Amino acid sequence: MSPPLILAIESSCDETGVALIEGGRRIRANVVATQVPLHAATGGIVPEVAARAHLRWIVPVLDEAWAASGASWDDVAAVAVTYGPGLAGSLLVGINFAKALAWVHDKPLVGVNHLEGHVYAAWLADGDSATAEPLFPLVALVVSGGHTFLVEMRDHLTYRLLGQTVDDAAGEAFDKVGRLLGLGYPGGPAIQRAAEGATRRDAVFPRAWLGDSYDFSFSGLKTAARRIVAAARAAEGVDEAEPLPSQTVAELAWGFQDSVVDVLTTKTIRAAGAVGARSIVLGGGVAANSVLRGRLASEATACDLPFIVPRPALCTDNGAMIGAAGARRFEAGERAGLDLDARPSLPLATK
């Protein structure tokens, strides 16, 4: 008997994703329509605009996924869909679309936590490639525009929250500081590109360690960044209407990025040691940052721990990760009714 094929739908924020995932691991199709250009002008996501864009793209994305997969409805075991957390309007587009598909084609419906999807992206394999599965117990760090947290997993679908941001998410801080530096939206990739041009690499930004906890805080870092950028403008004799010299921007981008990566990496490695983890998983949009990936890989190797992170395209929001998590929920016997509703503040775990 072939592994179950899951049709998965993701629409929690500004990416419309549809995927077909076999056995919770093999990607038969994974199509994403991004809205980044749509929101660049406003420097952030406008919820109403995002929801309308999902309505525009969700059917064409599904059609493209079917064409890429070579599958049909006869092959599908269940429909999985993100029901939280995220933007209410965006979530409802995907949920109602999934409900209609499940009802019309008489398929079970499975609700998936978006954050769980970011964790389970670590189990995905492209095509027929063989990749090692993460070993339990593990520590997973999820870092995105709206979330930053550490969880312990001792088995599938079981989570214990170790720490989370007490204010702003790391990705949100990247966006805000990117705007301060005149780098545009989204800030994460722009700051990484700018930082690659730094030569001195001596800009120092503060770290919020919060004692011995595994919690994170980035609000103070944003405030410090505003002061540091203002001081750089004064030193360069550049007012706010003018761009800073590119080399100054590069040095400041490097310093900010170094601060975020340092805190994320240090707390993750410390948490892994404390719980006796056998592997470390990294997920979420900020996990596409090559400096964070490299630093965590190096630190994990030094601790003789396997480090698993999806390729960058599977770190940002996509349907494949929802299919990977949805397959586990489906195999566990979970089913959602047609009364499934959006839960914009849905947590993954609690302490």
N, C-alpha and C positions, 0 to 999 in steps of 0.2 A: 504494500500500500504506500502510495507516494505521500510525502509530508504535506500538511494542509497549506493551501494557498490563501493568503489573507489580502483582501483589498483594503488599503489603508488611506485615510484622508486626514490631512493636517491643514488647519486654517486658523490657528490661534492668534496670529499677529499680522504680519505683512507678507507671508509667503503662502501661496496656494500650492499644496503638495498632494499628489496622488501616487501611490506605489502599489506594486504587487510583490509580496514577500512570501517565499516558500520555506516552510519549516522554521520560521523565525529568524533565518539567517541569510538565505540566498536571495539576492535582489534580481527579480525578473524584470522589473521596470521601476523607475523612480524619476518622476517628472515634477519640476518645480517652476512656478511662475513667480518671479520676484517683483516686489513693488518698490525696491530701493530708489529707482529714478523718480518714481511718483512722489516720494516723500522728501527727496533731497532739497527741494525748494523751501520747505518749511523747517528743515533741520531736525525733523522728528516725525513720528507717525501720527496722523490725524485719524482717529478711530472710524469716523463715518466714511472717509475716503477709502480706508483699508477694507471695510466691509463691502462697499460697492465694487471694489476691484476684485474681491473674491467672487462675487456674483458673476462678474464678467468672465473670469478665467476658469472657473471650476469645471465646466463642461468640456472646454477644449483641452484642459490638462488631463481629464479622465480619458478622453478619446486618444490622446497621444500615448498615455500609459498602456491602454489596451493594445495599440499598434506595436509598441515596443516589446510587450510581454509575449505576444503570440498566444495568449490565454483567452478563455471565454468564461461566461458566467457558470457554465457547467463545472469548471475547474475550481471555482471559488468556494472556500469553506465558510467564510464569515467576512463581514464588513467591520473594520475597526475605525474609530474616529476619535479625535481629540475632543474632550469635553471640558477641559480646564487644565491649568489656569491660562488666562489670556484676555484679550479684548472681547467683551460680551457679543458685540455685533459680528465680529469675525468668527468667533466660535459657533454662533448660531447658523451661519451660512453652511459650514461644514457639517454640523450635526444634522440639520434638516435635510441636507443633500444625502447624507449617509442613511438616515431613516427611510427616505423615499426609495433608495436603491435596495436596502435590506427588505423592505415591505414588498416591493414590486417583484423582486427575484426570490423571495422566500428564503432569505439567508439570515443567520443569527447576527445580532448587532453586539459589538463589544466596545465599551467606553474605555478610553485610555487617558491617563494623566500625561500631559505634555512633558513634564519634567522626567517622568519615568521613561519616556521615549528617548530623551537625551542620554540617559544611563544605558539603555539597551542598544543604542547605536554602536556600542562597543562589541556587540555580538554579531554585527552585520559582516557579510563577506560579499565581495563583488563577483558576479558570475559564478564560475566553478572554483574560484581560488579558495584554498584552505587556510584559515587563520585560526590561531589558538584562542580558545574561549578564556575569558577571565576566570581566575581561580578564587573560590570562596575560602575564608572570608575576605572581603575586599573593601577598600575605601574608594568612593566615587566623589569627585569634585565636579560640580556642574556650575559653569560660569557663562552667563548670558547678559542680554540687555536688561532683563527684568529680574534675574535671580542669581544668587551666588550662595552656594551651600555645600557642605560636606555630609555625606551619609555613609554609614556602615551597612554592608549587606553580608549576611551570613548564609543566605540561600536566595533563590529566585523569589522576587516579589516581596521580599521582607526588607524593611529599611529602619534604621535608627538614626535620627538626626544628631549629628555631632556638633555642627555649628552652621550659622547662616549670617548673612549680612544684617546688621542692626539698623541700617539706614538705606543707603543706595547700593545698587548692584554694580559690579565692576564694569559691565558693558555700558551702563548709563554714565558712569564716570568717564569712560573713554569718549563717549559722544560729547559730553559737556566740555571736556578739555580739548577735544578736537576742534570744537567751535571757537574756543578761546584762542587757539593757535591759528585760526583761519584755515583749517584743513577740510572743513565741510563734513557731510554726513554720508555714511556712518563713520564714526570717529575711530573705531578699532583698527580697521585696515589702513586708514589714512595715517594714524599715528605710527603704526608699524613701518609703513613705507618711509615716512619722514625720519624716523629714528635710525633707519639703515644708513642715512647720510651723516650721522654724528661721528665726529673724529676725536674730540676730547673726552667725551663720555664722563664728565665730572659734575653734571648737574645733579643735585641731591634734593629729592622730594621726601617728605616725612612718611613714616610707616605707622599705622595704627595697629599695635600688637594686641591690645585689649587683654593684657595679662596672660594667663595660661589657658584662656578659653580658645575654642576653635571658631569663634565668631569672627566676622569681618566688619570693617567700617571704612567707607570710602567718602563720606560726606566731608570730613575734615580735609582729606586729600584734595578734593575739588576746591575748597576754600583756599588752601595753601597754594594750589596751582594758579588761582586767580591773582593772588599776591605776587607770586613769582613771575608770572607773565607781565603784570603791571610794572614790576621792578625792572624787568628786561626792556620794556618799552621806554622807561625813563632813562635807562643807561644808554640805549641806542638813539634816544631822541626821536622816537617814533610815536605819533599819537594813535588813538584807537581807530581812526579812519584809514590808517595805512597798514600794510602788511609788514610783519617783522622780517628781517633778513632770513633767508632760507637756512643758513647755517645755525642761527640762533634757534629757529623753530626745530631744527633737527636735534640740537642738544637738549632742548626742553622736552621734546617728545621722548627722547631716550630716557631722560631722568624720570618722567612720569611713568612710562612703561616699566622701567626697572623697579620702581616702588611697588606697583601692582603685582608684578610677577614674583617679586621677592616674598611678599606676604602670602600670596596664594600657594606658592611652592613650599615654603617653610611650614605652614600650618598643615598642609596635606601630608607631608613626609612625617611630621610629628604625630599626626593622628594615625597614620598607618602603623607606626611603631607601637603606639599605645594600645591598639586593638588587636595586634598580631596579624595584620593583613598579609595575605599571600599574593595580592596583586593590587594595582592602582588603576583606576579608570578615570579618564577625563572626558567631559562632554560639554555641550552648549556652544553658542556662537563664538564666544571668546576663545574657546578651545582651538579655533582655527589659527590663533596667533602663534607664529612659528617660534617666537622667543619663549613663550610659556611652555609650548610642547617640548622644546629642546631642553629647557631648564629642568622640567619635571622628569623627562626621560633620563637625564644625567644623574639627578639625585636618586631616582628609583634604582637605576643600575648600581650606583654606589652602595645602596642598601640591599642589593641582590633581590629586587622585587620586579616582577614583570610589569611593564607599563603599557596599557592599551588605550589608544586614542584613535578614533575614526579619521579617515582622510577629511580634509577641511570641508568638502562639500556635504559630508554627512554630519558635521558638527552644527552647521546652521540648520534652521527649521526645514524639515522635509518629511515626506510621507513614509519613507523607508523605516525611519526610527519608530514611528507609530505602529508600523506593521510588525516590527521585531517585538515590541512590548505587547502589542495586541495578540500576537501568537501565543505568548506565555499566558496571558489572561484567558484566552480561548481554551488552551490545553488544560487550564486549571478549572474549567467548567463555568467560567463567569459569562453571564449574558446580560445585556442591557435591554430594557423595554423601550417601546416607542415613546415613552414619557421621559426619556433621557433629556436632560436640560443642561445648559451651559453653567459652569461654576467658575467664574472669573478669578476667584481667589483660592482655588483648590490647592491644598498643600500636598506634598509627597510624604512627609514624615514629621513626627513631633519628637521632642526630647523625652 
